[in-house]
């Protein structure tokens, strides 16, 4: 029963993602149609505004990550552990060198 519920939830999430992706493509197509009608000056304004929005979204994502307790400490610890595990004596790998 629980597996069935999880399967249904996963399918629902996948459907929602597919719908959102289709909507995004539709919006992008509409934007492209409008962009073709704009003068060079107005295109520059649009470009500046889109850059602003992208920067804002990036800042919000960064703030969201910063709110996760001990996230950066965990990442740092994992990197250190991974780096130590990757250190290999080349003589043990290639004894003929």
PyMOL commands that set and color helices and strands:
alter all, ss='L'
color gray80, all
select helices_A, chain A and resi 2-35+40-66+71-86+90-93
alter helices_A, ss='H'
color red, helices_A
deselect
rebuild
show_as cartoon
